[in-house]
Amino acid sequence: MASPLVLIHRILGSAAARRGLRPGDVIVAVGQEPVDTPDQVAEKVTHAAANKQRSVLFLVARAGGQRFVPVELEVS
């Protein structure tokens, strides 16, 4: 099993920051599929954007619990 994917920092003003993702959150899944690496997160988000999805769902662990965080994507 891979080590947890912990959000180290966030980009101020980003969609993720506006939706409440913060340093220390553990990203468990993206688009309801488990992720273990930053590359997997990027791949899931890129795939969603390429498919013209308006948002992607993150599952994050924080303070002993888990929550879903929908993050809007910029689709061109």
ChimeraX attribute file (.defattr): number of C-alpha atoms within 10 A of each C-alpha:
attribute: neighborCount
match mode: 1-to-1
recipient: residues
	/A:1	4
	/A:2	7
	/A:3	7
	/A:4	14
	/A:5	19
	/A:6	19
	/A:7	15
	/A:8	10
	/A:9	12
	/A:10	13
	/A:11	10
	/A:12	9
	/A:13	9
	/A:14	13
	/A:15	17
	/A:16	18
	/A:17	15
	/A:18	13
	/A:19	13
	/A:20	13
	/A:21	22
	/A:22	18
	/A:23	13
	/A:24	15
	/A:25	20
	/A:26	20
	/A:27	23
	/A:28	22
	/A:29	20
	/A:30	23
	/A:31	17
	/A:32	13
	/A:33	13
	/A:34	14
	/A:35	21
	/A:36	17
	/A:37	16
	/A:38	12
	/A:39	10
	/A:40	15
	/A:41	21
	/A:42	13
	/A:43	14
	/A:44	18
	/A:45	21
	/A:46	14
	/A:47	14
	/A:48	18
	/A:49	18
	/A:50	11
	/A:51	10
	/A:52	13
	/A:53	14
	/A:54	13
	/A:55	18
	/A:56	19
	/A:57	16
	/A:58	23
	/A:59	21
	/A:60	22
	/A:61	19
	/A:62	16
	/A:63	8
	/A:64	5
	/A:65	7
	/A:66	14
	/A:67	11
	/A:68	14
	/A:69	17
	/A:70	19
	/A:71	20
	/A:72	17
	/A:73	17
	/A:74	11
	/A:75	12
	/A:76	6
